[in-house]
Amino acid sequence: MAKITNQFISKCEKQVIGQDKTFWDEELRGFGIRIRPSGRKVFIVQYRNELGRTRKFTLGTHGVLTPQEARTKAKIILGRVAAGEDPANERKTNRTVKTIAELCDEHLQLSKGRVKASTWAMDESRIECHVKPLIGSKPVKSIKPSDVERFVQDVMNGKSATTGKKRGRGGRISGGPGGCRACCCDAWNRAATCRPRRDASPQPGSRNCPSETSSQKTTLFL
């Protein structure tokens, strides 16, 4: 083993024939570089989580990251591990987390036929016109109060306004203060908090998520 540098990596490339090979850094335990026969080189960090299971976390590709930059990232990851976190598992979980848009689509699918057609149409309009364009790409678990405040302001300022019109109830909202109140309720309550809340109890003017069960209810404050 030796310290991972560009010179060290060049020497290691000559040793890779037929299958991937990983080379470890002699100074920072767990920090290494995996080299493939194709020439692709990826920096990794290996560690054991609190359960004693071995995890590998990909830091980035050589060429995009320098050895020193990768080393710095490895130290950050190992610091998180020392604090009891499991970065590799967290990354895996985040890749499967729903976005606000996906959760809204799920809500529309589950509620169709279970609420008035006019109510469903209004929900769809608010979601398509305001929620998805402004916060639809955000992971549900990442939503913070500041995101909601920003969303409300954006709707009030007309950022999601549209001139398109639709006949009947549920037509497209033009944005501004008038449409903001109802819209932000849908954005936050239907999307961001359309998750199980065992301590939730119906409030005046609220209704429950169509996907609720008797033991798991999600209250939507409308």
C-alpha positions as CSV (number, residue, x, y, z in Angstrom):
1,M,0.0,0.0,0.0
2,A,1.0,3.6,-0.5
3,K,-0.7,7.0,-0.3
4,I,-3.2,7.4,-3.1
5,T,-1.8,10.0,-5.5
6,N,-2.0,10.5,-9.3
7,Q,1.4,8.8,-9.6
8,F,0.3,5.9,-7.5
9,I,-2.9,5.5,-9.6
10,S,-0.9,5.4,-12.8
11,K,1.2,2.5,-11.5
12,C,-1.9,0.6,-10.3
13,E,-3.5,0.8,-13.7
14,K,-0.8,-1.5,-15.1
15,Q,-1.8,-4.2,-12.5
16,V,-5.5,-4.4,-13.5
17,I,-6.0,-7.2,-16.0
18,G,-9.3,-9.0,-16.6
19,Q,-11.3,-7.8,-13.5
20,D,-11.8,-4.9,-11.2
21,K,-9.2,-4.3,-8.5
22,T,-9.2,-2.1,-5.4
23,F,-6.2,-0.4,-4.0
24,W,-6.2,1.1,-0.5
25,D,-4.6,4.2,0.9
26,E,-1.9,3.6,3.6
27,E,-2.7,6.8,5.5
28,L,-6.5,6.9,5.7
29,R,-8.0,3.6,6.6
30,G,-10.9,2.7,4.4
31,F,-10.1,5.1,1.6
32,G,-9.4,3.4,-1.7
33,I,-9.7,3.5,-5.5
34,R,-11.4,0.8,-7.6
35,I,-9.9,0.4,-11.1
36,R,-11.7,-1.4,-13.9
37,P,-10.1,-3.1,-16.9
38,S,-11.8,-0.4,-19.1
39,G,-9.7,2.2,-17.3
40,R,-12.6,3.7,-15.3
41,K,-11.3,4.6,-11.8
42,V,-13.6,5.3,-8.9
43,F,-12.7,6.5,-5.4
44,I,-14.5,4.7,-2.6
45,V,-14.5,4.5,1.2
46,Q,-15.2,1.3,3.1
47,Y,-16.4,1.2,6.7
48,R,-18.4,-0.9,9.2
49,N,-21.6,0.5,10.5
50,E,-22.9,0.2,14.1
51,L,-24.2,-3.4,13.3
52,G,-20.7,-4.4,12.2
53,R,-21.7,-4.7,8.5
54,T,-19.2,-3.7,5.9
55,R,-20.4,-0.8,3.6
56,K,-18.8,0.8,0.6
57,F,-19.6,4.4,-0.3
58,T,-18.7,5.7,-3.8
59,L,-17.0,9.1,-3.6
60,G,-16.7,9.9,-7.2
61,T,-14.7,9.3,-10.4
62,H,-11.0,10.0,-10.8
63,G,-10.7,12.9,-13.2
64,V,-13.8,14.5,-11.8
65,L,-12.2,14.4,-8.3
66,T,-8.5,14.7,-7.6
67,P,-7.0,12.3,-5.1
68,Q,-6.9,15.1,-2.5
69,E,-10.6,16.0,-3.0
70,A,-11.6,12.4,-2.7
71,R,-9.5,12.1,0.5
72,T,-11.3,15.1,1.9
73,K,-14.7,13.6,1.1
74,A,-13.7,10.3,2.6
75,K,-12.8,11.9,5.9
76,I,-16.2,13.6,6.0
77,I,-17.9,10.2,5.4
78,L,-15.8,8.5,8.0
79,G,-16.6,11.3,10.4
80,R,-20.3,10.7,9.9
81,V,-19.7,7.0,10.5
82,A,-17.9,7.8,13.8
83,A,-21.0,9.8,14.8
84,G,-23.2,6.7,14.3
85,E,-24.5,7.3,10.8
86,D,-24.6,4.9,7.9
87,P,-24.0,7.1,4.8
88,A,-24.2,4.2,2.3
89,N,-27.5,3.0,3.6
90,E,-28.8,6.6,3.7
91,R,-27.9,7.2,0.1
92,K,-29.7,3.9,-0.9
93,T,-32.8,5.0,1.0
94,N,-32.8,8.5,-0.6
95,R,-32.8,7.0,-4.1
96,T,-36.1,5.4,-3.4
97,V,-37.8,8.3,-1.7
98,K,-40.8,9.7,-3.4
99,T,-40.9,13.2,-4.8
100,I,-43.7,15.6,-4.1
101,A,-45.0,15.1,-7.6
102,E,-45.1,11.4,-7.2
103,L,-46.9,11.6,-3.9
104,C,-49.4,14.0,-5.5
105,D,-50.0,11.6,-8.4
106,E,-50.6,8.9,-5.8
107,H,-53.1,11.1,-4.0
108,L,-55.0,11.8,-7.2
109,Q,-55.1,8.1,-8.1
110,L,-56.3,7.0,-4.7
111,S,-58.9,9.8,-4.3
112,K,-60.5,9.5,-7.7
113,G,-64.0,8.2,-7.3
114,R,-63.9,8.7,-3.5
115,V,-64.4,12.5,-3.5
116,K,-66.7,14.7,-5.6
117,A,-65.6,15.0,-9.2
118,S,-65.4,18.8,-8.8
119,T,-63.2,18.5,-5.7
120,W,-60.9,16.0,-7.5
121,A,-60.7,18.3,-10.6
122,M,-59.8,21.3,-8.3
123,D,-57.1,19.2,-6.6
124,E,-55.7,18.1,-9.9
125,S,-55.6,21.7,-11.2
126,R,-53.8,23.1,-8.1
127,I,-51.3,20.2,-8.2
128,E,-50.5,20.6,-11.9
129,C,-50.5,24.4,-12.0
130,H,-48.7,25.2,-8.8
131,V,-47.4,22.3,-6.8
132,K,-45.5,20.3,-9.5
133,P,-43.9,23.3,-11.2
134,L,-42.7,24.9,-8.0
135,I,-41.8,22.0,-5.6
136,G,-42.7,18.8,-7.5
137,S,-39.1,17.6,-7.9
138,K,-38.3,17.8,-4.2
139,P,-38.1,14.6,-2.2
140,V,-40.9,14.5,0.3
141,K,-38.6,13.9,3.3
142,S,-36.5,16.9,2.4
143,I,-39.4,19.5,2.7
144,K,-38.8,22.0,5.4
145,P,-41.0,24.9,6.7
146,S,-38.9,27.3,4.8
147,D,-39.7,25.5,1.6
148,V,-43.4,25.9,2.3
149,E,-43.0,29.6,3.1
150,R,-41.1,30.1,-0.2
151,F,-43.8,28.1,-2.1
152,V,-46.6,30.3,-0.6
153,Q,-44.7,33.5,-1.6
154,D,-44.0,32.2,-5.1
155,V,-47.7,31.5,-5.7
156,M,-48.7,34.8,-4.3
157,N,-46.2,36.6,-6.5
158,G,-47.6,34.8,-9.5
159,K,-44.6,32.7,-10.3
160,S,-46.8,29.7,-11.2
161,A,-49.5,31.8,-12.9
162,T,-50.9,30.6,-16.2
163,T,-53.2,32.1,-18.7
164,G,-54.6,28.7,-19.8
165,K,-58.2,28.2,-18.9
166,K,-60.4,25.2,-18.4
167,R,-64.2,25.0,-18.3
168,G,-66.0,24.0,-15.1
169,R,-64.8,23.8,-11.6
170,G,-61.2,22.8,-11.2
171,G,-60.1,25.2,-13.9
172,R,-56.6,26.5,-13.9
173,I,-55.7,29.0,-11.1
174,S,-54.0,32.1,-12.3
175,G,-51.9,32.6,-9.2
176,G,-51.7,35.5,-6.8
177,P,-53.2,35.8,-3.3
178,G,-56.6,34.5,-4.3
179,G,-55.3,31.1,-5.5
180,C,-52.5,30.9,-3.0
181,R,-54.5,30.0,0.1
182,A,-56.2,26.9,-1.3
183,C,-53.2,25.9,-3.3
184,C,-50.6,26.0,-0.5
185,C,-53.0,23.8,1.6
186,D,-52.8,21.2,-1.2
187,A,-49.1,21.5,-1.6
188,W,-48.2,21.1,2.0
189,N,-51.0,19.0,3.5
190,R,-51.6,16.7,0.6
191,A,-48.0,16.3,-0.6
192,A,-45.5,17.0,2.1
193,T,-47.6,15.7,5.0
194,C,-49.5,13.0,3.3
195,R,-47.7,10.6,5.6
196,P,-48.9,8.5,8.6
197,R,-49.5,10.6,11.7
198,R,-50.8,8.4,14.5
199,D,-51.2,11.4,16.7
200,A,-53.3,13.3,14.2
201,S,-57.0,14.0,14.9
202,P,-59.4,15.6,12.5
203,Q,-59.6,19.3,12.7
204,P,-62.5,21.6,11.7
205,G,-62.5,21.8,7.9
206,S,-60.1,18.9,7.5
207,R,-60.4,15.5,5.8
208,N,-58.4,12.3,5.8
209,C,-56.2,11.0,3.1
210,P,-58.0,8.4,1.0
211,S,-55.3,5.9,1.6
212,E,-55.7,5.9,5.4
213,T,-56.4,2.8,7.4
214,S,-58.1,2.5,10.8
215,S,-54.8,2.6,12.6
216,Q,-52.9,5.0,10.4
217,K,-54.5,8.3,9.5
218,T,-53.2,11.3,7.8
219,T,-55.1,14.5,8.5
220,L,-55.2,17.0,5.7
221,F,-55.8,20.5,7.0
222,L,-57.8,22.3,4.3
